Amino acid sequence: MENPNFLKQKYNLHNSPEVKSAAKFSKEKIPNNPEDQIQNYLNRLENVVNPAKREGHPNEDRRERNLNLLKPTLYDNFVIKPQDIPESFFENQKRIAREQGHGDIEITDEIRNQHTEVIISDQRSSLDNWINYLTSTDNQEVPYPDWLKYWSFRSILGMGEYDKEKKQFTKRSKGTTKPFPDLDREALAYVLDAVEKKYKKEEIGFDFNDEEGKKEFEKFLQNENFPKLYAWAIEKVTPASKELLANTEGEWKKYEQGSNHLPLVESLQGHGTGWCTAGESTAQAQLKDGDFYVYYSYDENKKPTIPRVAIRMQEGRIAEVRGIAHEQNLDPYVNDIVKEKLTEFPDGKEYEKKTEDMKKLTEIEKKIKTNQELTKEELIFLYEIDDKIQGFGYNEDPRIKEIRKKRNIEDDKLTILECEQKQVANKPEDINENTKVYIGEWNIEIFQTIKNYPNVSHLYESFPDKKIFMRELETDPSINSPEKAEKELRDKNMHLSDGGKDILYKTQFSQEKEKYNLVRFTAKQLGFPNSVVTTDEIYEKAKKIGLELCPTEVGPHLRLQERSRECMLIAMKQIRDRDGNLDVFALHRVGDELVLDGRVASPSIRWSAHSEFCFSFLQNKRGNMFGPQSKNLASIIRGFKVGVKKYTTK
């Protein structure tokens, strides 16, 4: 049910520049009345975040691309600017340092910049949570009309942190340093359900604890005050106590597809699960498309009433697994229960890594609490050196940061990288024959230095989060055709987009094992710091400094071997796709899924300073490696060896 009149009354939205602009540039003539003008604007927004499917252009890829264009505009308008951070914030940091026994500290430019970076990063990520959720294409998760989503998002833009004592949100100002409000999906479902039912003239049906609480809620609902309603809902949902969580005895219950959604809703409301399924509209939509399983542990009366885990099915497959810990991760006690249950589903094995990761994290947490030493392998896992720790929640398990905060990162770093402090260089002039690790700035000049020292085996801009991509890629000779590459991607649960498939099937694969030296740079690191730059300009600059284009087979081989979630474009000779565009391979991710994509990269296409390109290079002789541009040379050498062998055997 659409209700543009709600936004007219609330914000006078029909007179806003964005609504008028949407009407002006609409392909269809929009009637000159407020409701039609607002609805047209909402439709335009929906088309941006959920573009219509077109043959050959995956909807999810276009959606991600559109969101990546939209988010910087929202950051620019609503995330705090460095110059707006009040001096009182830094004075408060000095006070905290004194209280912690550090004495009077000086807020240097470096400390100021570090705090500024953290503030901005936290605001962006907290805003991303709302953007990603409210623009979700999963109508079983967010089954609310656009006017309600718009109202929610516009409301949180003016909200500061939640004051637990006053049970209300502060107002957001230009100088607010706190992140945007936490996204509590269950509390949000309460609010949106209530407002939607109000306009449908339906009974709300909440279980109010007292008459005073009911009157308070009805007052907030009458005024349609989102901050007040959201605060009320947050207080209504009460998480289970740690004592009750320690008890994992309980039962699984299955709610059949198409069954009455109210028993499921009633079993969840008031337990603080954080699940949006506690909202009637969401539960009804989810049961329409599949079965729903909930694990309830026993309460004090030995009855299964405490929801701990949810498994939602859609079209016969697992759509999601959610727990009741922060951001819907599993709580640390139920890993084995979930692992056993997942064996009952045909696609349960796909969740094996998540259950194993959560089990490892719980074991590490227990070792920390009992003051046991962590092994090198456990530290590599904890700092996500080789792969991202995967959980069942929307965001990373908060225990990861909590555990790291208590660690001495300098000691852990030396253990992980198997080196001594004297073998770590932070400046290019400090690199020598004994250096094993470089952690510092990354650009072309430093790369030219690093090439001369093959003894440097670990490269980071900062440890452990910003690893420098410079590696040797050794191809798998059994993957020597597009068909075999596609099968291997599928077997490894990696997604091949339609655009990626277009150019994959025009890619030449070597029939023998090849070794390619690869390195990645942003356009800024290549020397284009302040403006957009074309593909041709990037390629030309790379050529001047000794970098070369990758053979096209690098894209699929690298995707299959590279588990990192970072995005990059493969600098290669472009391949024409089915629409006539010139494309290159792109490695990126959608959610937890790693993707091999095709991106338009014609000579005149323009890229931002942060766009990352992977090039090949020749290793200096002391490195004892051939680069990809030596492929012809390698072929000549192989041919020479074959010729010698034939000659000597005659």
N, C-alpha and C positions, 0 to 999 in steps of 0.2 A: 504494500500500500504506500503510494507516494503522497507526500504532504508538503508541497512547496510553500503553502501558506504559513506553516510553522516557522520557516526561515524568514519569511517576509515580516512576520510579527516580531520575531526575535531579534533580527539584525538589520531590518530594512534592506535585505540583501538585493532586492531587485534594482536598487539604485546604485549598487557598487560598480566600479569600473570594470571588474572582471566579468560580471554578468552581462553588462552592456556590450563588452568586447566579444563575448561568446555569441551573442545574438547577431552582432554585426557580421561576423565571419562564418556564420552557419551556412551550410549549403542550402538549407531550406528556409523559407521565410517564416520567422517566428512571430506569432501574434503579439501585439503590443499590450500585453497585460502582465502583471507581476508574476502570477503563478507559472505561466508558460515560459516566461523569460528565465525564472529560477530553475524550472525543470530542465530547460535546454542546457543551462550551465552545469547542472548535476550530471546530465547525460554526457556532456563533453568530458567532465572529470572521470566518469566511469570508463569512457572510451580510452582515456590515457592510461589508467591503471589496470584496465582489463580489455585490451584491444581485441577487436573482432578477429576471428581466425581467418587466415588467408592461406591458400594452397602454397606450400613451399616455405612458409614463414611460421615457425612454431610460435603459438600464442605466448608461452611462458618466456621465451627468449625476448620477444618484443616487449612484453610487460616489464621484464627486468631492465631492459634498455631505457624504457620510458621513465621508470622510477629513478634510475641513475641520473637522468636529466632533471627530474623534478626535485630530488632531494637537495642538491646544492642551493637551489632557489629558496627552499624552506630554511636551510641552515643560515643563509645570508640574512633572511628576514627575522628569524626567531632565536638563533643561537647567539649567545653573548659574544661581543667583540673584545679583543684583548684590552683595548683602551677603555672599555667600560667596566672592567673589573675594579671594584672599589678598593681603595687603599686599606680600608678596615679589614678586608679579607686577609691581607698579608700581615697586618698587625695581629690578627687573631692567630695566625700561624706561629708568630713569634711567642705569643702567650702560651700556646699549647706546648711549644718546645721547652719553655721555662718550666711548665708544670710537669713535664716528663723528665726533668733533671738535666736538660741539655744546656742550661744557662742562656745568656743573651746571645742570640744568633743574628747574623747580618743577612738580610734578604738581598742576595746578589742578583745580578741580571740572569744568571744561569738558573738559580732557584725560582725566580719569578717566572721565567719561561717554562720551567718544568710544571709548575702549578697551573699556569695558563693552559698549557697543552692538555693536562688532565681534565680541567674544568670543561674545556670545549669538547674534548673527546667524549666525556660522560654525557654532556647535553645532547650531542649528536646521536649517540647510541640509544639513549633513552627516548629520543624523538623517533628514531628508526623503529623501535618496538611498536609504537602506536601506528606509524605509517604502514609497516609491513602487515600488522594485524588487521587494521581497518580496510586495507586495500586487498586483502586476501581474496583469491578467486574461489576459495573453498566455501560454498554456500552452506555446507553442513556445519562449518565452524563459526561463521559470522553471518547468520541468516537475517540480517536487518536491512531495512531500506536505506537508500543513500542519504536521505535527509537526517536520519538519526546518526549515521556515521559522521556526517559533516558537523552536526551539532557537538558530538563527542570530541572530535579532533579540535575544532575551534575552541571548545571550552578548555581543554588541557593546555592550550597555548598560553592561557592567562593564569595558570595555576602553578604555585611554587611547591614547597615540600609539605608533607603531611605532619601536622602537629599532633602527636599522639595524646598529649595531655588535654588539649582543647578539643580534640577530635574534629579538626577542620583543616582545610588547606589554606596556606598563606597565598597572598596575591603575588603574581609574578611581575617584576619590574625590569627595566633596562639593565640594571646592575645585578640581577639575581644570578648567583654563582652555582646554585644547586641544579641537579638534573631535573628533567620534566617528571611528573608523577609516575610512580610505578604502575605498570599495567597489570591489574588484577582482573583476570578474565571472568572470574565468577562474580565479583562485585559489579563489573560492567554489565554482565548479563542481567543482573537484578535490575539495574537502572534502565537499560534499554527495553527490557520486557515491560516494566511498569509504564513507561511513557507510551510505548506502542499500544498497550492495552487501554490506556486512557483515551487514546484517539479512536480505538475500535469499540469503545464503550463496553469493555469486558471487565469482569471482576479480576482484581490483581491476584488474590489468592496467596499472599505471603503469610507465613506463620508468625504474627507479631507476638512478642513476649508479654507486652503490657499495653494498656490503652494509651498511655502517655507516648510510648514509642510509635504507636500507630498514628496518633494525631500529628506528631512531629514529621513523620514521613509524608503524610498527606499534605501538610503545609509546603514541604519542599517540592512535592510533585505538582501542586497547584501552581507554584511559581516557576516550575521547570528549571530549577536551579541545579545544574549539573554538579558543581563542586560539593554542594550540601548533600545531594542524593548519593554521590559516589562515596563520600566520607561515611554516610550512614550505612551504606552497603558493606564497606570495608569492616566496620565495627560489627556488623551482623554475622559475618562469616568468621568462625572461630576454629583455628587449626587444632588438631588433636595434640595432647600433651606428649612430651618425650617419653614419659613412663608408659603411656598406652602404645606408642609407636614401637617400643622395644618388644612388645608382644606381637608376633607375626602369625599366630594361629588364627585361622579363619576359613572362609569359604569363597569360592568363585560363584558369581551369579550371572546368568545369561539373560539379556533382554532381547527378545526376538525382533527381527526386522518387521516393521509395520505394526508392532504392538503399541498399546497405550503408553505414552511417554511419561505420564504423571508419576507412576511408581518410581521410575528412575530419578526424576527430578526431586521428589520428596526424600529419597534416600541420600541425596547429595547436599541438599540445602542446609546451611548452618554448620557444615563441617570444615569450611575453609580449605577446600581442595584446590581452589584456584581454577577449576575446570569451568569452561563456558557452558558445559552441558547442564550445569545447575539452573540455567535459564530455560524456560519452557520452549521458546521458539527454537533454540539451538537443539535441545534434546529431540524435539519432534522432527526436525530436519535430519538429524543424524540417524534416527531409527527408521526413517523413510528409506534410507539408502543401504542399511546394513544392520547386522546384529551388533550388540554392545555388551561387552563383558566387564564386570567390576569385581575386584577382589576386596572383600570386607573382612577386616580383622575383628576379633571378639572384643566387646566392651566389658565393663566391670561386671555386668550381669551374664557374661558368657554368651552374648548374642552377637551375630555378625552385622554390626551397624556402622563400623568405621571404614569409610572408603579409602583405599590405599593405592590401587592401580586401576587404570581404565584401558581397555583395548577396544578401539573402534574399528569396525569393519566397513568396507565400502566395495560393492561389486565383487564380493567373495574374497577380497584381499584385506590385509591389515592396512588401515589408513594411518593410524597413529597409536602409540603407546605412551601413556602419561602417568606420572606419579604425583605425589602431593608435596614434594620438596620445592625449593625455590625454582621459579620458572617451569614448574611441572616436571622437574627431574624426579627420578625414583628416590625415595628415602633410602638410607644405607642398609636397611634391614631386609628388604624384599627382593634383592637381586636373584637369589636362587629360586624363589617362588615364580618370578616372571620368566626366568630362563626355562624352567620346567613346563610352564604353560605354553610358551611359544612353540614347543616341539609338536603341539597338537595342530598347528596351522601349516599349510603347504609352503607359505612364504616366510615362516618363522625364522628360518636360517639367515635371512637377510638382516635380522636384528641381532645376530650373534655377536658382532663386534661391539655393539652398544652394551650388551649385558656383560661381556668380558671386560670392557673398559671400566664400567661402573664397579665391577667386582675388584679390579686392580686398585682403583681409586680408594675403595673402602678399606682394602688391606693396607694401603699406604697410610691412610688416616689412622688406623689402629696402631701401626708401628710408631707413628709420630707421638701418639698419646702415651705410649709406653716407653718413649725415649730410646727406641731401637734405631740403629743406623740403616739408611737406605742404600741399596745396591746401585751400581752404575746404571743398570737396566731400568730400575725403578725411577731414578732421577731423569733418565732420557724420556721415560713415559710421562712423568710429572711435568716436565718443561716442554713437552710436545715437540721434541726435536725431530723425530721421524714422521710423526703423524698427529693429527688433531685427536684429542680425547673426545669421543662421541657419547652423548647421553641421550635420554629420552625427552628432555625438556626443550623449550623454544630457544633458550640460550645456554651457554656453557654452565656446567655444574659449579656453583659458587665455591665449593670446597677447593677447587684448583687454586684460586687466588688466595684463599684463606691459608692453605698449607704453604704456598710459596712465600707469603708474607713472613712466616715464622722461620724461614730458611735463611742461611747465609749464602746468598747467590754467588759470591766470589769463590767460596770453597766448592760449592756444587759445580760451578763452571769448570774448575780445574779437573774435577773427577770425571765429568761428562766428556770433556775434550781431551782427556789423558795428557795433560801437560803441566808444566810448572809456570809460576807467574812470570818468570823471566823469558818464557817462550811466547808470551802474548804481546803483540804490538798494537798500539792504538793510533800510530801515525806512520805514514809510508816511510819516513826517514829512519824509523826504528826497526824496519824489517831487515833481517839478515839470514844467514844460512841456518841458524838455530831456531828461527821463528816457526811455530806450528800453527798459531792462531792470529788472525787480524780482526780487530773489532774497531770500526771507525767509519769515517766518511767514505762514500763510494762515488767515484767518477772515472772518466776515461784515463786521466793521468795516473790514478792509483792502480787501475787495471793494468796499465802498461808496466808498472813496477812489479805487481803481483805475478805477472806472467813469467818473470825472470827467476821466481823462487818457487819451484814445484814442492818444496818442503812445507809450504803453507797449505795446510790441509783443511782448515776451517775458516770461513769468512762470514762476518756479521757486521751490519751497520750498528745494531745493538743486540745484546744477548738477553734472552733467547728468541725474541719476537721478530727480529728483522734479519733474517738470513739472506746473505748475498747469493744470488743465483749464478754460479759458475761451476759447471760440471762437465764430465765426459759422459756422453750417451753412447752406450754400446747396444746396437740393435739386435733383436731376436731374429735370426735368419729364418725361423719357421713362419714368421709373419711377413710373408713376401708377396701379398696381394691385397687389394681392397677388401675382398670377401673375408679373408682370414683376419684382417685387422678389425672389421666390423664384428665378427664373431667373438674375438678376444675382448673387445670393449663391452659387449653384451655380457660375457661370462664374468667380467669383473665389476658388473653393475655400474658401468659408466655410460653416460648418455651421449648418443651421437645425434646431434640436431639435423634437421633436413638440410640446412645450409652446409653443415660439416660433411654430410653424406654426399652432397653434390660434388664437392671438390675432392673428397676421399677417393671416389671412383674415377677420378682423372689423375690420380697420384701414381707416380712410378716408384716401385719398391725394389730395392736391391735384393738379389737372390742369395747374397752372402752376408756374413756379419760385417758391419761397418762401425767405425768409431768416429764420433763427432764431438768436437769441443764447443761448448755453448756458453754464452754469457748474456745476461739481461741488463738493459738500461732503460730508464725512463727518458722521455724526450728532453726533460730538464737536464739529466745527467749527460746527455749527448751534446748539450750546449744550447738548448732552446728553453730558457728559464721562464720567460714572461709572456709568451704568446702562443696561439695555436700554430701548428706547423703541418705541412702536407706530407704525405707518404714519400713522395719523391725527394723532398728536402731531408727527411730522416735517412733515407737510403743513401743519398749522396754524401751526407755528413759521415755516416758509418763507413762508407767506402774509403773516404779520405784518411780516416784514422786506423785503417787496417782491418776492419770488420767485414764480413761477407754475408751474403744471404744464405739461409739454410736450404739444403735440399728439401723438397716437399715432404719426403717421408719422415722428416724429423717430427712434424706435428703429431701424427698418430702414435709413433713410437714413444715420444716424450709423454703424451697423455697417459699411455699405458703404464709408464714407469714412475711418473711424478705424482705422488700422493698429496703434495701440498695443495692448499686451497686457494693459492694466489692466482690472480688473473694475468695472462700475458698473451701477446700477439706474436706469431711466428713470422719473423722477417724473412720472406721468401718471394720467389717470383709468383706473381698473382695468377690464379686460375679462374677462368670464367665460369660462373654458375648458370643455372637454368634460365635466370632472368637477364643474363647478359652482363651482370656485374662482375668486376674483378675482385676476387676474394683471397684472403689468407686464412690459415688455421688460427683459431683462438682457443686457449685453454682457460676455462673459468669454472664456476660452480653455481648450482641453483639449490639452495638449502644445503643438505649434506651430500648432494649428488655431484660428482665430478663430470664435466662436460667437455666434449670436443665439438667445437662450433666452427662455422665459417663466417668471417666478418668482411664486409665490403671494405676494400683498401685500395681503391683506384688511385692513380698518381696524384690527383688533386684533392682527395679526401683530407680533411684537416683533423688533427689530433691535439689534445690538451697536453700541457707540460708533464702531466702525471701518467700518460699512456706508456705502457711498458712493452718493449720489443725484445725478442730473443734472437740474437745473431750467432753466427759461427765464427771461429777464429783459428788461426794456425798457432799451435803451441810452440814456443821457442825450443830450440834443439835440446836444451838441457832438460826439458820436460818429457822427452822421448815419446811424444804423441803426435799422430797425424790428425789434422783438422779435416772438416768435411770438404774443403776446397781442394784437398789432396786426393779426392776420390779417384780422379783420372790417373794420378800418379800411382795410387795403390793398385789400380787395375793394371797399369803397365808393369808394376813389379810382379804382380801375380802372373801375368802373361809371360814375363821373362823367366820366372821360376818354372812354369809349365814347359817353356821351350827348352830350358836347360835339361829338365828331367827327360823330355822326349829324346833330346840329342844324346844324353849319356846312357840311355837304355837301349839305343840302337846298336 
